[in-house]
């Protein structure tokens, strides 16, 4: 629902604000495939889940798919989302200058 998307927008903003600079760099790389920001749009799509994935990135169009609803139709907590986001970008090889 739109109310849940609004709630989760606030949660994601909180999570991003809690990340340190190194974590933000890793998230940026995971999100865009680049270590630098450009002037293109960056988006987050909130989605229901069908395979217990928390986050996917589409680096071609700078989009994150954030799965806020579990397979059992319950919603992820902020702590579960943050752990899933960190685990996802930690699996990517980062090459920062």
GILIN-V167459 format. One record per residue. SS is DSSP state (A for helix, B for strand, O for the rest). NEAR is the number of other ideal C-beta (glycine too) atoms within 8 Angstrom. D_LAST is the distance of its C-alpha to the last C-alpha in whole Angstrom. Layout:
ss-><SS | SS>
near-><NEAR | NEAR>
d_last-><D_LAST | D_LAST>
This chain:
ss-><O | A | A | A | A | A | A | A | A | A | A | A | A | A | A | A | A | A | O | O | A | A | A | A | A | A | A | A | A | A | A | A | O | O | O | O | O | O | O | O | O | O | B | B | B | B | B | B | O | O | O | O | O | O | B | B | B | B | O | O | O | O | B | B | B | B | B | B | B | O | O | O | O | O | B | O | O | A | A | A | A | A | A | A | A | A | A | A | A | A | O | O | O | O | O | O | O>
near-><4 | 5 | 6 | 10 | 10 | 8 | 8 | 12 | 10 | 8 | 10 | 11 | 8 | 9 | 12 | 9 | 6 | 6 | 8 | 5 | 5 | 6 | 10 | 10 | 11 | 12 | 12 | 11 | 14 | 10 | 10 | 12 | 5 | 8 | 9 | 4 | 4 | 6 | 2 | 5 | 4 | 8 | 8 | 10 | 8 | 9 | 9 | 6 | 12 | 4 | 5 | 6 | 7 | 13 | 11 | 7 | 12 | 9 | 9 | 4 | 6 | 11 | 10 | 11 | 11 | 13 | 12 | 13 | 10 | 9 | 7 | 4 | 5 | 6 | 7 | 12 | 6 | 9 | 6 | 9 | 16 | 10 | 8 | 11 | 12 | 9 | 9 | 12 | 12 | 7 | 5 | 9 | 3 | 8 | 5 | 6 | 3>
d_last-><41 | 40 | 40 | 38 | 35 | 36 | 36 | 33 | 31 | 31 | 30 | 27 | 26 | 27 | 25 | 22 | 23 | 23 | 20 | 18 | 14 | 12 | 15 | 15 | 11 | 13 | 16 | 14 | 12 | 16 | 18 | 16 | 14 | 11 | 8 | 10 | 14 | 16 | 20 | 21 | 23 | 22 | 25 | 26 | 30 | 32 | 34 | 36 | 35 | 37 | 35 | 34 | 30 | 29 | 26 | 25 | 22 | 23 | 19 | 21 | 23 | 21 | 23 | 24 | 27 | 28 | 31 | 33 | 36 | 37 | 39 | 42 | 42 | 41 | 38 | 35 | 34 | 31 | 31 | 31 | 28 | 26 | 26 | 26 | 23 | 21 | 22 | 21 | 18 | 17 | 19 | 16 | 13 | 10 | 7 | 4 | 0>
